[in-house]
Amino acid sequence: MDAQNDVNRGEFRWTVSGFSRLTARKLYSDAFTVSGCKWRILVFPKGNNTDHLSLYLDVADAVTLPYGWTRNANFSLSLIDQINSVRHVRKETEHNFTTTESDWGFPSFIPLTELRRHTLGYLANDSLVIKAEVCVFTVTPPVIIQPAGPTDKFDSYFTGLEVLIHAAETNGVSEGSSSCHQDGALTAELPSLEEIDKAKHSLKECLSDLFKLNMKDRLSEALVTLSLAKTGISLEQQIAIKTFQANFNDFTSDFLTFEQDNAEFELRKLQRDERFSAMKKSQETHILYKQLMDNLAKEEEEHKRKMEEVKSRREKLLSDWEILLVESEEAKSGYKDEQKKVVEAEEKKRVAEERMSRSTTAWSNLKAQFC
C-alpha cells in the first residue's frame, strides 16, 4: 500500500480469545487511529450469511462524523497462522468509506472448515490473531484538532472506557506485526451420473433466479460439471451449455448489473425521502429552538444575579467529574488486573482438575483391588 508519508499508514493487531465459546453474531475490536481517523476491525465468527469467516474494516466513529464525510483508503486484513510464522491469509482492497458504506471487507475470507483445521495454526489455543494494515488517501472533511474544552478530556476518556467495557461484554480482547497464499490445483475428472443430476438441478435453480445469494458461483460450477459430462445430457443441451459458457461473463454481468442498478435506484429514492423527512423535522426543530431562545433570553435577564451561584455549581461539577475520572481509572486498572488473575486462576483450575482426575482414577483402582 503506497502512501505519501508514514502518518497516513498504520497497522493494528487484534487477538480474539475463546473463539469456540463466542455467542455474539459479530464482534468489534478496539478503535485504532490512522491519519487522524478512527478505525476498527469487524468479524463475524460464524460467517455473515456464509460458511466462511467474514472480516471487515469499519469506521469506528461513523455516527458522530459530520454530514457528507468520506474516507478513501487502501487496506488489507490478515489472518495469522500462529504455528507457521511465514504463512497467513491476507486480502487487500481499496474503498471509499461513506455514511451508507461505513464498513467494507470480505464476507468469504476463509472457509470455517479450513479455519478449524488442526494442521493449520489459524485457531491456536482457541484464539484468532487478525492484523489490519490501513493506508488513508483522502479524508473529507479534513480532520482538524480543536482546542480542548473543559469537558473534552472527560468525553475522550469515557469513550475509551465504553469500548473497553464493550470488549469485555463480548469476550473480544485486543492487543495493541507477509502474505502466503496456498492454491491447490484441481484435476478435471469426468463427473458421475449423480453429479450430473445434481448439476442439472442446480442449473435450473440458478436460471430461475440468478439474483439469489451465490447463484453466479453455483451457475458457473454447474456449467463446468455439465460441460465435462459425456452421458446424461442431449446434444442440444451440450450446445446450449457451450454457447452460454462462451459468453458467461457478459450474460451474468447483464443480469447482475440490472439488479445492482435497480437496487441503487430504490436506495437513492429511499435516502431522498429520508433526507426530506429529516429536512422537515429540522425546520420544525428550528422553530422550536427560536422559541426556546426567546424564552431563555427573558430568563437570562431575570437570573443574572444568580450567575455567581451557577459558576460555583459548575466548578463543583467539574471537581466531581475529576473525582469520577480517578475512580473510573482505578476501576479500569482493577478490572485489567482481575482479568489477568481470572486467566491465571482458570489455568490453575484446569491443572487441578487434571490432577484430581488422575488421583480419582488411582483411588478407584486401589479400591477395586482391596474392597
N, C-alpha and C positions, 0 to 999 in steps of 0.2 A: 504494500500500500504506500503510494507516494504522497508526500505532504511537503508544504513549503518550509515548515520548521517543526521542531520536535514538540512544541507546545500544542500543535494540532493533532498529535498522535499519542495514544496511550493504550495500556492493556490492563486487564483485570482477571484474577483467577478466583474461582468460586468452588468450594468443596461442599457437596450436598451429602450429608451423613444420614445413615439409617434409611437408605433408598427403598428397601423392600418393605419398610413399615410406613411409608408415606401414604396418606389417605387423601390429601388435597389434590384436586384436578390439575392445578398449576401452582408454581412457586416463583417468587421473585427474589433475586439476590439483593444485597445491599446496593445502594446507589454509589457510582463512581464518576469522577469528573474528567472529561477530556475537552480541551479548548473552551473551558468555561461552561460546558454543557453537562447536565447530569444524565447518566445512562444506567441501565440495569439489565441483567440477563433474565429472561423468562423461559421456564422449562415446563413442559407437560410430561410428567414422569411416565404416564401410561399412554401417551400419544394424544395429539389433537385430532380426534376422529380418524385415527390411523393406527396401524400396528407398529409404528416407529416412534422412537424418542423424538419429540418436537422441541426445537430450540429457536429462540428469537432474541433480538436486541430491542430494547424498549426505552423510550424517552421517559425518564423517571418522574419528571415534573410537568408532564404534558398538560394536566388540567389547570395549572397555575400560569402557564405561559400566555403572553398577550395574543390578541386576535391576529390571525394571518401568519403565525410563526412557521418557519421551515428550518430543517437541518439536513443538509446534504452530506452524506458520509459514506465512506467505504469501510466495510468491517468484515471480520471473519470470526467464526465460532469454532472452537476445537474441543473435542472430547479426548482427554489424555489417557493413554494406556499406562497404568501405574506399575506394570510389570516390565514392559519393554519401553524404555525411555525414549527410543527413537521412532516409536510408532504411535500415531494417533490419527483420528479422523478430523479433518479440517475442511470447512466450507466457507467460501468468501463471496460477497456480493456488494453491490452499491445501491443505495436507496435514498430517496428524498422524503424524509420524515415530515408528516404534516398532522393536523388535528385529526383527520379521518384515517390516517395510516401512521399512528404513533409507535407501532411495533412492526418489525419485519424480520423474516428469517426462513427457517427450513422445517416444514411440517414433517418431512420424512428424512430426518437427519441420519439415523441408523436404526435398522430393524431391532426390535426389542429382543428377539431371539439371539441375535449376534451380540447385543449388549450384555446379555446374561451368560454368554459362553465362557466356561471356566478356563479355557485355554488362552483367553484374552484377558487383559487387565483393566478393562474399562470400568468394571464394577468390583474393585478390590476392597475388601473389608466392608462390603455393603455401602461403599461411598463412590460418588462420581466426582471427577475433577474437570471443570469446564473453564476454558480460557476464552476471553473476548479481546480482540485487538481492533481498535477503532481509530480511524483517521478522518477528521472533520474537515470538509472542504469549505462550505459556506454556512452561515447562520443568519437567519432573518427573524426579527430584528437583531442587530449585534448585541452580544452580551455586554452590559455596562455595569460596572461595580459602583453602586450608590454608596454615599456616606452612611455609616451605621447610625440608626436612630436609637432611642433609648430602650426600645423593646426588641430590636433586631436580633441581639445575641440570644434572647430567650426563644424567639421563633426558630432560629437556626439550631439551637441545642435540642429543643423538644421535637423538631422534625427528625433529627438523628436518633433520638430516643424512641420515637414511634417506629422507625424502621427496625431497630434492634428488637423491640417487643414483637413486631410482626414476624420477624425471622424466628424468634423463639416459639411463637404460637404455631408456626407452620413447619417446624422442625428443620428449617433451612439454615445452615451455618456457613458463613462466608469467611474466606481468608483474604487477606489482603494485599518456566516463567512462564519442529519444524514439521513437517507435514508428510505423512506416509500413507498413500492410498494403495490398498491391495486389491487388484482387479483379477478375477478368475476368468479364464477362457472357457466358454461353453462349446461343447462339441455337438453339432447338429445331428440328431438321430431321427429316424422315421417314427412318427407318432403312432401309438396304438389306436385300435378302434375306439376304446374308451376315451382316450384323449381327443380323438376327432369328434366324437359325440359331444364331449364337454365343450370343445371349442365352438361347435355349431350353436350350442345353447347360449354360450357367452356372446357369440356374434349377433344372435337375434336380440338379446337384451341390449347390446350396445347400439344397434341400429334403431331400436325403438326409442331410445333416449340417450343421446351422446352426452348430455349435459349433467348426468349424474356423476357422483364422485368417482374418480379414477377410470371413467369409461373409456377415455382415449387410450390409456395404457392397456386395458383389457381388450379393446378392439385390436390393437397392434399385436398383442400376444396371440389372439385367436386367428388373425390373418396369417401370422408366421406358421402356426401349427397346421392350418389347413393348406397352406402353400406347399408344405412338405408331404402332405397326405397323398398316397398312391391309390388308396381304395376309400370307399365310403362317401365320395362326392362325385357329382357328374362332371362331364367335360365343360358344360355351360357354367357350372359353379366355379370350376378351376379358372376359366377365362375371366369371369367376373372378379374373382379374388385378385388375380394378377393385375387386372386393369385398375382396380381400386388401390392396390399396393403401390402401383407406379405413380399415382397421384395422391398418396395417403396424406402427406403433409398439407397439400392445398385444400383437399376436401375437408379434413378435420379443422383446419385453420378457419375456413369459411364459417363452419358451424359455431366454433368457439368464439370467433370474432363477433359474430352477431349476438351471441349470448352475453359477452362482455360489454359490448356497446349498449345493448338493451338494458343490462343491469346498471351501467353507469348513468344512462338516461333517467331511469327510475330513481337512482340515488340522488342525482342532481335535483330532480323535482322535489324529492323529499327534503333535501337540505335547503332548497329555496323556501319551501313552506315553513320549515323550522326557523329560518332566518327572519322570515316575515313575522311569524308569531313572536319571536324574540324582539323584533323591532317595535311591535305594538306594545309589548309588555314594558319595554324600556321607556317608551313615550308616557305610558301611564305612571310608571315609577318616577319619571322626571317631574311630572305634575305634582305628585305626592311629595317629592323632595322639596320642591319650591314652597309648598305649603308648610312643610316642617321647618324649612329655613326661616320663613317669616315668623313662625311661632317661636323659633329658637332666638331670633333677634330680639323679640319682645322679652323673652325670658332672660336673655343675657343682660338687658338693661336693668331688670329687676333684681338680679343676683350678683351684680358687680361687687357689692360689699362682702360677698361670701367667697371671693376668689382666693383669699389667703387660706381659708379653710380647705378649699378644693386643692390648692397647691400642697398643703400639708398631707392630705389624704393620698395624693398622687405619689409623694415621696415615700409614704408609708407602704403603699402598694409595691413600689419598686424595691423597697427594702425587703418586704416579704417575699418578693419574687426571687431576689438574690438568695434568700434562705432556702427557698424551694429548689433553686438550681443546685445548691450544695447538697441538699438531702437527696435529690434525684441522682446526682453524680455518685453519691455514696451507695444508693440502691443499685445503680447500674454496675458499679465496681463489685459490689457484693454478689450480684447475680452472676457475673462472669466467674468470680471465684467459686461460687457454689456449683456452677455448671461444670467446672473442671473437677470439683470434688465428686459430683454425681457420676461423671465418667470413670473416675478412679474407683469409686465405690462399686460401680456396676462390674468393672473388671475383677475386683476382689471377690464380689459375689459369685461371678462365673467360676473363678478358680475354686472357691469354697464348695460350690455345687459339684464340681468335678471330683474334688477330694471326698465329699460326702457320699457321692455315688460309689466311689471306689471302696470306701470304708464299709458302706452298707452291703456291698457285694461280698466283701471278705467276711463280714459278720454273718451273713446268711449261709455262706459255705461252712463256717465254723459250727453254726447251729445244726446244719444238716448232718454233720459228722458226729455230733455228740448228743443231740436231743432227739 
